[in-house]
Amino acid sequence: MGCMFNECSSLKDINLSNFNTQNVTNMNAMFSGCSSLKDINLSNFNTQNVTNMKTMFSGCSSLKDINLSHFNTLNVTNMNKYECNV
């Protein structure tokens, strides 16, 4: 799922609560550059196998509130938020 919505600068809201992410390992730059994104529902994201979340929300300047409290980041080895070398 790396770069899946990368640079979707006109995207304002998205509901991904029905996405099956059980086997996903890469969420690198998934929403990077989504500068108009204000609302995102990731309530059912299963992140137990994800190892890369690098720059996942980089450049989401309109996103003011996001609940990631249910994210399991035990296997994540890269959360760097400054570079975007995808």
Backbone torsions as a table, in degrees:
resi	resn	phi	psi	omega
1	MET	NA	6.0	177.7
2	GLY	-58.4	134.1	177.8
3	CYS	64.2	15.9	-174.0
4	MET	-56.0	-46.0	178.7
5	PHE	-115.4	19.1	-178.0
6	ASN	-55.2	129.4	177.6
7	GLU	64.9	24.3	172.8
8	CYS	-81.5	72.1	-170.4
9	SER	-67.9	-15.8	178.2
10	SER	-95.7	-6.3	-179.4
11	LEU	-68.7	121.2	-176.7
12	LYS	-103.2	-36.2	177.3
13	ASP	-151.1	152.8	-179.1
14	ILE	-154.7	136.9	178.4
15	ASN	-112.6	108.5	-179.6
16	LEU	-110.7	23.6	-175.6
17	SER	-65.5	-17.7	179.1
18	ASN	-99.9	3.6	177.0
19	PHE	-68.6	135.0	173.7
20	ASN	-93.0	107.8	-177.3
21	THR	-112.3	19.5	-175.5
22	GLN	-56.6	-36.5	-176.6
23	ASN	-104.9	8.3	-178.3
24	VAL	-74.5	134.7	176.1
25	THR	-115.1	-20.2	-174.8
26	ASN	-124.7	117.3	173.2
27	MET	-120.1	25.3	-179.1
28	ASN	-57.1	124.7	175.4
29	ALA	54.2	29.2	-175.2
30	MET	-56.9	-41.8	179.6
31	PHE	-118.7	12.8	-177.7
32	SER	-57.9	131.1	177.9
33	GLY	82.9	8.3	176.9
34	CYS	-83.6	70.9	-170.0
35	SER	-67.3	-19.9	179.3
36	SER	-97.5	-4.7	-176.5
37	LEU	-65.0	118.7	-178.7
38	LYS	-110.2	-31.1	-174.9
39	ASP	-136.6	130.6	179.4
40	ILE	-142.7	132.5	-179.8
41	ASN	-110.2	107.6	178.6
42	LEU	-116.5	27.7	-170.2
43	SER	-60.7	-27.4	-179.3
44	ASN	-109.0	13.9	178.4
45	PHE	-64.0	127.0	174.5
46	ASN	-98.7	110.5	-175.3
47	THR	-110.0	17.3	-175.2
48	GLN	-64.5	-24.5	-179.4
49	ASN	-103.7	-0.3	-178.4
50	VAL	-72.2	131.4	176.9
51	THR	-112.0	-19.9	-176.2
52	ASN	-128.7	114.2	174.6
53	MET	-121.1	24.5	-176.9
54	LYS	-57.2	130.5	177.7
55	THR	49.0	33.1	-174.9
56	MET	-56.6	-38.9	-178.6
57	PHE	-121.2	20.8	-179.0
58	SER	-61.5	130.9	177.8
59	GLY	81.5	10.7	177.2
60	CYS	-86.7	67.3	-171.5
61	SER	-69.1	-18.9	179.3
62	SER	-93.7	-10.5	-179.6
63	LEU	-80.1	109.4	-174.5
64	LYS	-99.4	-26.6	-175.7
65	ASP	-144.3	127.9	177.6
66	ILE	-146.6	135.0	-178.6
67	ASN	-101.0	109.9	178.4
68	LEU	-114.0	18.9	-175.0
69	SER	-63.7	-22.9	179.5
70	HIS	-91.2	-2.8	178.9
71	PHE	-67.5	132.2	174.0
72	ASN	-97.7	112.3	-176.6
73	THR	-111.9	19.8	-178.0
74	LEU	-59.5	-33.6	-177.6
75	ASN	-96.7	-2.2	-179.1
76	VAL	-71.9	126.5	178.7
77	THR	-109.5	-12.6	-178.9
78	ASN	-137.5	112.2	175.5
79	MET	-124.0	18.4	-179.2
80	ASN	-52.0	129.6	-177.3
81	LYS	-106.4	2.1	-173.1
82	TYR	-103.2	-33.1	-179.3
83	GLU	-97.7	152.5	176.1
84	CYS	-131.9	62.3	174.6
85	ASN	-97.8	92.2	-173.9
86	VAL	-93.4	NA	NA
